[in-house]
Amino acid sequence: MSTEKAWYPGHIEKAKRVIQENVKAVQAVVEMTDARIPHSGRAYEWKSLFHNKKTVILLSKADLADPRQTDRWIAFYENQGIPAFALNLKGNPGGIRDRFVAKMTAIAQEQRFQRYMIVGIPNVGKSTLVNAILGKRKVRVGNTPGVTRGIQWVNITDQLMLMDTPGILYRHLFSKHVRHKLLLSGCIKASENEIDEALEYVFHWLKEYYPNYYRKITGQEIDGIFEFEQLLSIVGKKRGYLQKENRVDRSKVEDYLLASFQNGSFGGITYETPDILEGDSDSD
């Protein structure tokens, strides 16, 4: 089995066909993306799947992102004429539903749309949101990318309807930086080598954008010169992840770091800024 087939299951390709077959039944698309990766986390093949539909950007898991950057991204999309809002998917389902309904009702009144399709890459919280709207656990929820496989209509209000769809993902992720961000947000699985690269990438990101978090995680100042292996050793010793002869358990350190970034244990971190779409080399 090729590497591509291993990480790109057939049901995602099927999901794209389902979206193509059903998109004509809606007036607009709600594109759900993790607030930590507002650009890299978009459903990449939107140009071929629903480019002729009006779009609403929903930044999910807002509690895990940097609120300052979330505001910047909302302003960025709205400046392009794309309605955008953020949503925290933790807490009382009724509260999640109320916030979503209020935002969508306001957008629907302004845009005069009644039927929406919700799309997004795996593990951005679509099932959690749909369950909250339904008021009962009718859709399976899990941390495994690609849990939702079917399609269904959900009533937001008496006037608004939402078509739920399975998660989709671009087949060819050419950019390593995009893969790093998807991995750090828990949207894809990766090999051990990719985990190394993603963690090294995020340490550089922290030094530039979140020096306080860098100090908190490593206990080191950002002006120190540390190789990635040194940082793993420092964090391992700090956490007590040691093997015989006081050697650092590298695997445990990496598992701890990756899980902590994915679940937001270190605080609100956003892995890209709107500047990436304005000439920054990190847009690769």
C-alpha positions as CSV (number, residue, x, y, z in Angstrom):
1,M,0.0,0.0,0.0
2,S,1.4,3.4,-0.9
3,T,1.9,6.1,1.7
4,E,-0.8,8.3,0.0
5,K,-3.4,5.5,0.2
6,A,-2.5,4.8,3.8
7,W,-3.3,8.3,5.0
8,Y,-5.9,9.1,2.4
9,P,-8.8,6.7,2.9
10,G,-11.3,5.9,0.2
11,H,-14.3,7.3,2.1
12,I,-12.9,10.9,1.8
13,E,-12.9,10.6,-2.0
14,K,-16.4,9.3,-1.8
15,A,-17.3,12.2,0.4
16,K,-16.2,14.6,-2.3
17,R,-18.5,12.9,-4.8
18,V,-21.4,13.2,-2.3
19,I,-20.7,16.9,-1.9
20,Q,-20.6,17.4,-5.7
21,E,-23.9,15.6,-6.1
22,N,-25.7,17.6,-3.4
23,V,-24.2,21.1,-3.5
24,K,-26.8,22.2,-6.0
25,A,-29.5,21.7,-3.3
26,V,-28.0,24.5,-1.1
27,Q,-27.6,28.3,-1.5
28,A,-24.4,28.7,0.4
29,V,-21.6,26.8,2.1
30,V,-20.5,27.0,5.7
31,E,-16.8,26.2,5.6
32,M,-15.7,25.0,9.0
33,T,-12.0,25.3,9.8
34,D,-10.0,25.0,13.0
35,A,-9.4,28.5,14.4
36,R,-5.7,27.6,14.9
37,I,-5.2,27.1,11.2
38,P,-7.8,29.4,9.5
39,H,-6.1,29.1,6.1
40,S,-4.3,25.8,6.1
41,G,-7.3,24.1,7.6
42,R,-9.7,25.1,4.9
43,A,-11.2,22.3,2.7
44,Y,-8.6,22.8,0.0
45,E,-10.6,21.6,-3.0
46,W,-13.4,24.1,-2.5
47,K,-12.6,25.6,-5.9
48,S,-13.6,22.4,-7.6
49,L,-16.4,21.4,-5.2
50,F,-18.3,24.5,-4.3
51,H,-16.6,27.5,-5.8
52,N,-19.8,28.9,-7.3
53,K,-21.5,29.1,-3.9
54,K,-21.5,31.9,-1.4
55,T,-19.3,31.0,1.6
56,V,-19.4,31.5,5.3
57,I,-16.2,30.8,7.3
58,L,-16.7,29.2,10.7
59,L,-13.6,29.2,12.9
60,S,-14.2,26.3,15.3
61,K,-12.4,25.4,18.5
62,A,-11.9,29.1,19.2
63,D,-11.0,28.4,22.8
64,L,-7.8,26.6,21.6
65,A,-6.7,29.6,19.4
66,D,-5.2,33.0,20.1
67,P,-8.2,35.3,20.3
68,R,-6.2,38.2,18.9
69,Q,-5.3,36.2,15.8
70,T,-8.9,34.9,15.6
71,D,-10.1,38.5,15.4
72,R,-7.6,39.3,12.7
73,W,-8.7,36.3,10.6
74,I,-12.3,37.2,10.9
75,A,-11.6,40.8,9.8
76,F,-9.4,39.3,6.9
77,Y,-12.2,37.2,5.5
78,E,-14.9,39.8,6.1
79,N,-12.8,42.3,4.2
80,Q,-13.0,39.9,1.3
81,G,-16.8,40.0,1.6
82,I,-16.9,36.5,3.3
83,P,-19.0,36.4,6.5
84,A,-16.9,34.8,9.3
85,F,-17.3,34.1,12.9
86,A,-15.7,32.0,15.7
87,L,-17.2,29.3,17.9
88,N,-16.1,27.5,21.1
89,L,-17.3,23.9,20.9
90,K,-16.7,23.1,24.6
91,G,-19.3,23.5,27.3
92,N,-23.1,23.2,27.3
93,P,-24.5,21.9,23.9
94,G,-27.4,24.4,24.4
95,G,-25.0,27.3,24.6
96,I,-23.1,26.1,21.5
97,R,-26.4,25.8,19.6
98,D,-27.6,29.2,20.7
99,R,-24.4,30.9,19.6
100,F,-24.4,29.2,16.3
101,V,-28.1,29.9,15.6
102,A,-27.7,33.5,16.5
103,K,-24.8,34.0,14.1
104,M,-26.4,32.0,11.3
105,T,-29.7,33.8,11.7
106,A,-28.0,37.2,11.4
107,I,-26.1,36.0,8.3
108,A,-29.1,34.5,6.7
109,Q,-31.2,37.6,7.2
110,E,-28.5,39.7,5.6
111,Q,-27.7,37.2,2.7
112,R,-31.2,35.9,2.3
113,F,-30.1,32.3,2.3
114,Q,-32.1,29.4,3.9
115,R,-30.3,26.3,2.9
116,Y,-26.6,25.7,3.8
117,M,-24.1,22.9,3.4
118,I,-21.5,22.5,6.1
119,V,-18.1,21.3,5.0
120,G,-14.7,20.9,6.5
121,I,-11.6,18.7,6.9
122,P,-11.8,15.8,9.4
123,N,-11.8,16.5,13.1
124,V,-12.7,20.2,13.1
125,G,-15.8,19.6,15.2
126,K,-18.6,19.2,12.7
127,S,-20.2,16.3,14.5
128,T,-20.0,18.1,17.9
129,L,-21.7,21.1,16.3
130,V,-24.4,19.1,14.6
131,N,-25.1,17.1,17.8
132,A,-25.5,20.4,19.7
133,I,-28.0,21.7,17.0
134,L,-29.9,18.4,17.2
135,G,-29.9,18.4,21.0
136,K,-29.0,14.7,21.1
137,R,-26.1,12.5,20.2
138,K,-27.3,11.5,16.8
139,V,-24.0,11.8,15.0
140,R,-20.9,9.9,16.1
141,V,-18.1,12.0,17.5
142,G,-14.4,11.0,17.8
143,N,-10.9,12.1,17.5
144,T,-10.2,9.9,14.5
145,P,-10.2,11.8,11.3
146,G,-13.1,10.9,9.1
147,V,-15.7,9.7,11.7
148,T,-18.7,11.2,10.0
149,R,-19.4,9.3,6.8
150,G,-23.0,10.0,5.9
151,I,-25.0,13.0,5.0
152,Q,-28.1,14.4,6.6
153,W,-30.3,17.6,6.8
154,V,-30.4,19.4,10.1
155,N,-32.9,22.1,11.0
156,I,-31.2,25.1,12.5
157,T,-34.5,26.9,12.8
158,D,-37.9,26.7,11.1
159,Q,-36.5,28.8,8.3
160,L,-32.9,27.6,8.1
161,M,-31.6,24.1,7.1
162,L,-28.1,22.8,7.2
163,M,-26.8,19.8,5.2
164,D,-24.2,17.9,7.1
165,T,-21.4,16.2,5.1
166,P,-18.4,13.9,5.8
167,G,-15.0,15.4,6.3
168,I,-12.9,16.0,3.2
169,L,-9.2,16.7,2.7
170,Y,-7.0,17.6,-0.2
171,R,-5.4,14.5,-1.6
172,H,-2.0,16.0,-2.4
173,L,-0.6,18.0,0.6
174,F,2.6,19.2,-1.1
175,S,3.6,21.7,1.6
176,K,5.3,20.3,4.6
177,H,4.3,23.4,6.6
178,V,0.6,22.7,5.9
179,R,1.0,19.1,7.0
180,H,2.8,20.3,10.2
181,K,-0.2,22.6,11.0
182,L,-2.7,19.9,10.3
183,L,-0.8,17.5,12.5
184,L,-0.4,20.0,15.4
185,S,-4.2,20.6,15.2
186,G,-5.0,16.9,15.2
187,C,-6.6,16.9,11.8
188,I,-4.3,14.2,10.3
189,K,-2.1,11.4,11.5
190,A,1.6,11.3,10.7
191,S,4.7,9.2,10.8
192,E,7.3,9.5,13.5
193,N,9.6,11.6,11.2
194,E,6.7,14.1,10.5
195,I,6.1,14.4,14.3
196,D,9.7,15.4,14.7
197,E,9.5,18.0,12.0
198,A,6.1,19.4,13.2
199,L,7.5,19.8,16.7
200,E,10.6,21.5,15.5
201,Y,8.5,23.7,13.4
202,V,6.3,24.7,16.3
203,F,9.2,25.6,18.5
204,H,10.4,28.0,15.9
205,W,6.9,29.4,15.7
206,L,6.7,29.9,19.5
207,K,10.0,31.7,19.7
208,E,8.8,34.2,17.1
209,Y,5.1,34.6,18.1
210,Y,4.6,33.2,21.6
211,P,7.9,33.6,23.6
212,N,6.0,33.3,26.9
213,Y,4.8,29.9,25.9
214,Y,8.2,28.9,24.7
215,R,9.6,29.8,28.2
216,K,6.8,28.0,29.9
217,I,7.3,24.8,28.0
218,T,11.1,24.6,27.9
219,G,12.0,26.7,30.9
220,Q,14.6,28.4,28.7
221,E,14.9,31.9,27.4
222,I,14.3,32.5,23.7
223,D,17.7,34.1,23.1
224,G,19.4,30.8,24.0
225,I,20.6,28.7,21.0
226,F,19.2,25.2,21.3
227,E,19.0,22.4,18.8
228,F,15.7,20.5,18.6
229,E,17.2,17.4,20.2
230,Q,18.4,19.6,23.1
231,L,14.9,21.0,23.6
232,L,13.4,17.5,23.7
233,S,16.0,16.6,26.3
234,I,15.2,19.8,28.3
235,V,11.5,19.1,28.3
236,G,12.0,15.4,29.1
237,K,14.1,16.1,32.1
238,K,11.7,18.9,33.2
239,R,8.7,16.4,33.0
240,G,10.6,13.5,34.5
241,Y,10.3,11.4,31.3
242,L,13.5,9.4,32.0
243,Q,14.7,5.9,31.3
244,K,17.5,3.9,32.9
245,E,20.8,5.8,33.5
246,N,18.8,9.1,33.5
247,R,18.3,9.0,29.7
248,V,15.4,11.0,28.4
249,D,12.5,8.9,26.9
250,R,12.2,10.7,23.6
251,S,9.0,8.9,22.6
252,K,7.2,10.0,25.7
253,V,8.4,13.6,25.3
254,E,7.1,13.7,21.7
255,D,3.8,12.1,22.7
256,Y,3.4,14.6,25.5
257,L,4.2,17.6,23.3
258,L,2.1,16.6,20.4
259,A,-0.9,15.8,22.5
260,S,-0.5,19.1,24.5
261,F,-0.4,21.2,21.3
262,Q,-3.4,19.3,19.8
263,N,-5.6,19.7,22.9
264,G,-4.5,23.2,23.7
265,S,-2.9,22.4,27.1
266,F,-0.3,25.1,26.6
267,G,-2.8,27.9,26.0
268,G,-4.3,29.6,23.0
269,I,-2.0,29.3,20.0
270,T,-2.7,30.1,16.4
271,Y,-0.2,28.6,13.9
272,E,-0.6,31.1,11.1
273,T,-1.5,34.8,10.7
274,P,-3.3,36.6,7.8
275,D,0.1,37.9,6.7
276,I,0.8,34.5,5.1
277,L,-1.5,35.4,2.3
278,E,0.2,38.7,1.8
279,G,3.6,37.6,0.7
280,D,4.9,35.7,3.7
281,S,7.0,32.7,2.7
282,D,5.2,30.6,5.3
283,S,2.2,30.4,3.0
284,D,3.8,27.4,1.3
